[in-house]
Amino acid sequence: MIKLSAYYDKSSSIGQVFYNPAENGFDTLPDVKSDITLLIAYVNIGFDSDDMCSNQVFGLSPDYSWIKQKLLAPTNFIKCALKLNEDFDYGTWRLDRGNEWKTYYDTDSGWICIGNPQIKSQAININFLNNAIAVLNMQGELQSLWMRPLITDNIPLTF
């Protein structure tokens, strides 16, 4: 399993995640390039191979496939960079192979969770982008990706 960690030596990215319902996808502004991506349910977490830190979220996720339910987003989080703990070749690595993660959406709060929406008390919650939180278990494995994106048709997707 791919291991991740909180990287305290670098602050979280300044990027803002948005969702374009007309194009059924997420992207991050400002537009940056990632050469390594971790894929979950057709949404990518992008990493820069120079420092192995995350810098964006992007990918397709039609809102009609989201499961609507009340979500309790992580409130106890660390605001820093999300780092890959190993060196990876350029490309995309699928985390949910054979068991695609579900996407949950809370219409009241605007939070979206891809993966396990049940926050464990022994989780490590890393706020690595504006309104984007990676939830890791104690072994450094991604359990869920939480986002509260800006929802707009006015910004086209760039991937």
Secondary structure, DSSP 8 states (H G I E B T S, - for coil): ---EEEETTS-----EEEEETTTTEEEEES----SEEEEETTEEEEEETTTTEEEEEEEE--GGGSEE-------S-EESEEEESS---SEEEESSTTS---EEE-TTT--EEEE-----TT-EEEEEEBTEEEEE-TTS-EEEEEE--EE-SSS----
